[in-house]
Each structure stands twice: as structure tokens, then as C-alpha cells.
Amino acid sequence: MERVRSGERHYPTDAIGIPVPPEELGYDLDAGGERNNHHMAFFARTFGRFAISSAFRNLESMQVEMPKTEHTKLHQDYTGIEMPHFITMLDAIHDEWYQGRGLKIYHPNLPSGERYQHHEITDALWRELMIEYKEVKY
């Protein structure tokens, strides 16, 4: 987990730990200028430790295109989110899978503008997540 220093705040989540969309916190997603991708489950170093949390972070619904200025301000305002319980993240992944959505994964070696690629949530990935869930001690 990210350690919160005095005066810093975790990004707001709902009652079960799902991040609140930035527009609900007053960030202007329609502002002009350069745009970039915001992972609502931030940071990668926290969520990259497990397959479940990594898949949760990479869900299409956990990412928002936003103006770079607003994105920078958001990261100045908050230190990241606390990791939800594994069952909460699995429920979110399953919901995305059921609705036909998937993962949006960054590939740094691809040309600019093509670096975020859509990936399906496959049966094989789901089995991997279930195996990890049975083994992980949270």
C-alpha cells in the first residue's frame, strides 16, 4: 500500500472501494488542450503486484481520457487509492467481462497514439485470476 504522508489524501472511493469518477470530484474532462489517460486505480507499483489488481487497474472502466492539466492537478491533489478487497476487484472484472468490455493495456514500444490496446478478458485470464484468488492472503 502507498504510505500517506501528513497532509496528503487518498483518492475518494465508494463504500466498497471503487474509485469515484474524476468528473464527480469537479475535474473538467471537457477542458481543452492535450489529453492523456488516467488510471483511476493508481499507482501501477501498487496495483501491479497481483494479477487481480493489475487486471482491475487495466479495466476500460477504470481509465479516463482527461485533459493533461486536469490530470496533473488530480495527481497533485491525491496520493492514490487504497487497494479494494480482492473480491471487489474480481466482481468489477467479472462485470466488465459479462458486459463485453475488456482491458486497455499500455504498450510503450508501439507508436504514439497506438500504445493503449484493447485486450479481451479471456476464459484463460479468468482461470488465472481464480487460481490467484484462492492462493492470495489479503
Secondary structure, 3 states (H helix, E strand, C coil): CCCCCCCCCCCCECCCCCECCHHHHCCCCCCCCCEEEEECCCCHHHHCCCHHHHHHHCEHHHEEEEEHHHHHHHHHHCCCCCCCCHHHHHHHHHHHHHCCCCEEEECCCCCCCCCEEEECCCHHHHHHHHHHHHHCCC
